[in-house]
Structures are given as C-alpha cells and as structure tokens.
Amino acid sequence: MLTEKTISGWNLQITDMLKLYKININHFKDPLEDKRLLQLVDDSRRQKVLRYLMPEDRKRSLGAGIIIRKILNENGLCEDCLKYSENGKPVADNVFFNISHGGDYVVGVASDCEIGCDIEKNGNAPLEVAERYFYLSELEYIRSAADKSRAFFTLWTLKESYVKQSGQGMTVKLTDFAFQPELDPGWREVPCTDEKVGAMQCKLKEKWILSVCVEKSQADERITTEKIVIREITTKEKEWMEHE
C-alpha cells in the first residue's frame, strides 16, 4: 500500500504555494504483475501505462499518473478537469503543475503560477549540444568544471525546466537566457538572466539533479525564506535527498 511522507524545512520559496512530489519507481512492481496498482490512476492513464512495452516505462507512466491525481485531488479537481495546451502540456484550473521522469525517479511540482521541472542523472553528457545551444557564460562554466558531465546536466535541467515553465515548448531559444549555478548545487536559488523567472536546484542521491523554474510573483520578485512542502509518495520509508 502506498504511503506518503511530508518533509518540510527547506528554506526556499518563490510563490505563496510550491509543492514537490517524488516517486522512486523501484518501490513499485510492474503494473502488469500487480494490477491493483492500476487502480491508483484513472482509466485513460491505465491505458497509457499498458501501451508501454518495457516494465520500467510502465512504472514511470504509472508514477506520473499517481502524482498528477494527487495534485488534482489536493486542489478539489479530478482527471476529467485536465486540458492540454497547444504544446501538449496538461493544464487545469486554479493550479499549475509539471511532471518529469527519468531512470528511477518521477517528480512533480505544483504552484499558484507557471512552473516547470526536470530531473536527470549525471552520465555521459552530449557536450556538443552545449557548444551549439548554450550561452557563452554557461559554456565557460562547463569548461572550467572538473566534472563536465555534471556541469552539463546542472545547466540542462535548468534550461529544460525553464522551457517547460514557459509552456512554449522548443520554440524557446536556449541561447536567449542563461543560468549561473553553483559548482556543487544544494537546494538553493540559481540566478537567471530572465528576472521574471525564479530557479531552484538540488542534488539528489545517486548523482541525480533536480531543477525547478517558476514564474515570480509580480507583487514580490524576491525569493523569501519560507518553507517548501515536499510530498514523498512511496511504499516504504526511505530518504531520498542528500540535503534536507
């Protein structure tokens, strides 16, 4: 049976409401082996889960559906309330959210304004992508780093979350904005050349990097030291952050 653990105490928040959700798919069986898991999502998501051929892809799709349902339910909504933008981004009234998944993890974020997230594991980075699409200062950041792959994914997750937050898809030029991350990111603000966007990033266990970009409130464009609420959805108690 799924359980939920609420963690608080990370001192960064840009908006009045910002929540993070996380699932480690290693805590799930393959939905084809345990079909009770399919009852955790609606029929359209079940069909989507079952279309995948690989067990890990089925679990990632299931995790995404669980997080989306959780976010909607917390805001008095259901899956029938979902709509889709021209770029295929799922949207709902009165809440903004985004989902990202890769490898072992599915993460979600919800806020009261436009938001995007991305999670990646440090590995063999396609550094040629940076040479072609990154800002000059970002290229210098990568070139000066001892671990160039980590530096690449530190920037890539920020840029991907920025694009997802914008809702404009790949029509956004990656050279039109830039970030200035720390060499060893903790859970902290990352300066962005677009002052209307707030960016945050943290390093997870097993070399994972999570980035979040959110539209700053017009009333207060400064990051305040309030608490973010984190929802960990899992089948057993297991810490997932290097920084709490």
C-alpha positions in Angstrom: 0.0 0.0 0.0 1.2 3.5 -0.8 2.2 5.8 2.0 3.0 9.5 1.9 5.6 11.3 4.0 5.6 15.1 4.3 9.0 16.7 4.7 9.4 20.4 5.5 12.3 22.7 6.3 14.0 23.6 3.0 14.2 27.4 3.2 13.5 28.5 -0.3 10.2 29.6 -1.8 9.3 31.9 -4.6 5.5 31.8 -4.5 2.8 31.5 -1.9 2.4 27.8 -2.7 5.0 25.5 -4.1 4.9 21.7 -3.5 7.2 18.9 -4.7 6.2 15.3 -5.2 8.5 12.3 -5.7 8.2 8.6 -6.5 11.0 6.1 -6.7 9.7 3.5 -9.2 11.9 0.8 -7.6 9.2 0.8 -4.9 6.6 -0.4 -7.4 6.1 -3.7 -9.1 5.4 -3.8 -12.8 1.7 -2.9 -13.1 1.3 -6.0 -15.3 2.4 -8.1 -12.4 0.3 -6.3 -9.8 -2.7 -4.9 -11.5 -4.0 -3.4 -8.2 -1.6 -0.6 -8.9 -3.6 0.4 -11.9 -6.5 1.4 -9.6 -4.4 4.3 -8.4 -4.9 6.1 -11.7 -7.9 6.8 -14.0 -8.8 4.8 -17.0 -7.1 6.9 -19.6 -3.8 6.7 -17.6 -4.2 3.0 -17.2 -4.5 2.6 -21.0 -1.4 4.8 -21.4 0.6 2.8 -18.9 -0.3 -0.5 -20.6 0.7 0.7 -24.0 4.4 0.7 -22.9 6.4 -2.4 -23.8 9.0 -2.1 -21.1 8.3 -2.6 -17.4 10.3 0.4 -16.3 8.4 2.7 -18.8 5.1 1.3 -17.4 6.2 2.2 -13.9 7.3 5.7 -14.8 4.0 6.3 -16.6 2.1 5.0 -13.5 4.2 7.2 -11.2 3.4 10.3 -13.3 -0.3 9.4 -13.2 -0.3 9.0 -9.4 1.4 12.4 -8.9 -1.0 14.1 -11.3 -4.0 12.6 -9.5 -2.5 13.7 -6.1 -2.0 17.3 -7.2 -5.5 17.5 -8.7 -7.2 15.9 -5.7 -5.4 18.3 -3.3 -7.0 21.2 -5.3 -10.5 19.7 -5.5 -10.1 18.5 -9.1 -10.1 15.2 -10.9 -8.5 13.9 -14.1 -11.6 14.9 -16.1 -10.6 18.5 -15.4 -7.4 18.2 -17.4 -6.9 20.2 -20.6 -4.0 20.3 -22.9 -2.2 23.3 -24.3 -1.1 23.6 -28.0 2.2 22.2 -27.0 0.6 19.2 -25.3 1.2 20.4 -21.7 -1.5 19.2 -19.3 -3.2 22.1 -17.5 -6.0 22.6 -15.0 -7.9 25.5 -13.5 -6.6 27.1 -10.3 -3.3 25.1 -10.2 -0.1 25.0 -12.2 1.9 21.8 -12.3 4.6 19.9 -14.2 5.9 16.3 -14.2 9.4 15.0 -15.1 10.7 11.5 -15.1 13.9 9.7 -15.9 15.5 6.5 -14.7 14.4 5.6 -11.2 12.5 8.8 -10.4 9.3 10.5 -11.2 8.9 14.0 -9.8 6.2 16.6 -9.9 5.8 20.2 -8.8 2.7 22.3 -8.2 2.3 26.1 -7.7 0.0 29.0 -7.9 1.8 30.2 -11.1 3.5 28.8 -14.1 6.1 26.1 -13.2 8.4 23.5 -14.8 10.8 20.9 -13.5 13.3 18.4 -14.9 15.3 15.6 -13.4 18.4 14.0 -14.9 21.2 11.6 -13.8 24.8 12.6 -14.3 26.2 10.4 -17.1 27.9 10.7 -20.4 26.8 14.2 -21.4 26.3 15.3 -25.0 28.7 18.2 -24.6 28.3 19.1 -28.3 24.8 20.2 -27.5 26.1 22.8 -25.1 28.6 24.1 -27.7 25.7 24.7 -30.1 22.8 25.8 -27.8 24.2 27.2 -24.6 25.0 30.8 -23.6 28.7 31.7 -23.6 28.9 32.1 -19.8 27.4 28.6 -19.5 30.0 27.1 -21.8 32.7 28.7 -19.6 31.0 27.1 -16.6 31.2 23.7 -18.2 34.7 24.1 -19.5 36.0 25.1 -16.0 34.3 22.2 -14.2 36.2 19.2 -13.1 33.1 17.0 -13.8 31.9 18.4 -17.2 29.1 15.9 -17.4 27.6 17.1 -14.1 28.1 20.7 -15.1 26.2 20.0 -18.4 23.3 18.3 -16.6 23.2 21.0 -14.0 22.6 23.5 -16.8 20.4 21.2 -18.9 17.9 20.6 -16.1 17.6 24.3 -15.5 17.1 25.1 -19.2 14.6 22.2 -19.6 12.6 23.3 -16.6 12.6 26.9 -17.9 11.2 25.8 -21.3 8.6 23.7 -19.6 7.6 26.6 -17.3 7.2 28.9 -20.3 4.7 26.5 -21.9 6.1 27.4 -25.3 8.0 24.2 -26.0 11.0 24.2 -28.2 10.1 27.5 -29.7 12.1 29.0 -26.9 15.7 29.6 -27.9 18.1 28.1 -25.3 20.6 31.0 -26.1 18.0 33.6 -25.1 18.6 33.0 -21.3 21.3 31.8 -19.1 21.8 30.5 -15.5 24.7 30.9 -13.1 24.6 27.7 -10.9 26.9 26.7 -8.1 29.6 24.1 -9.0 28.1 21.8 -6.4 24.4 22.5 -6.2 22.4 22.2 -3.0 18.8 23.2 -2.7 19.2 26.9 -3.5 18.2 29.7 -5.8 20.1 29.8 -9.1 20.4 33.3 -10.8 18.8 33.6 -14.2 19.2 36.3 -16.8 15.4 36.4 -17.1 14.4 38.2 -13.9 10.8 37.2 -14.2 11.7 33.5 -13.5 12.9 32.0 -10.3 15.1 28.9 -10.5 15.9 26.4 -7.8 18.1 23.2 -7.9 19.1 20.4 -5.7 21.4 17.4 -5.9 19.8 14.0 -5.1 21.4 10.8 -4.1 23.0 8.6 -6.8 24.1 11.7 -8.8 20.6 12.9 -9.7 19.9 16.6 -10.3 16.5 18.2 -10.0 15.7 21.7 -11.2 12.6 23.8 -10.9 11.7 27.1 -12.6 8.7 29.1 -11.6 7.2 32.4 -12.6 7.9 35.0 -10.0 5.0 36.9 -8.4 4.6 40.4 -9.7 4.0 41.5 -6.1 7.3 40.2 -4.9 10.1 39.2 -7.2 12.4 38.2 -4.4 12.8 34.7 -3.1 11.6 34.6 0.5 12.8 32.3 3.3 9.6 30.3 3.7 9.2 26.5 3.7 8.6 24.3 0.7 6.2 21.4 1.3 7.6 18.1 -0.1 5.4 15.1 -0.6 7.2 11.8 -0.9 4.9 9.1 -2.2 6.4 5.7 -1.6 5.7 2.2 -0.4 8.3 2.4 2.3 10.1 5.0 4.4 13.3 5.9 2.5 15.2 9.1 2.5 15.9 10.4 -1.0 17.7 13.7 -0.5 21.3 14.5 0.3 20.1 17.9 1.5 17.1 18.1 3.8 
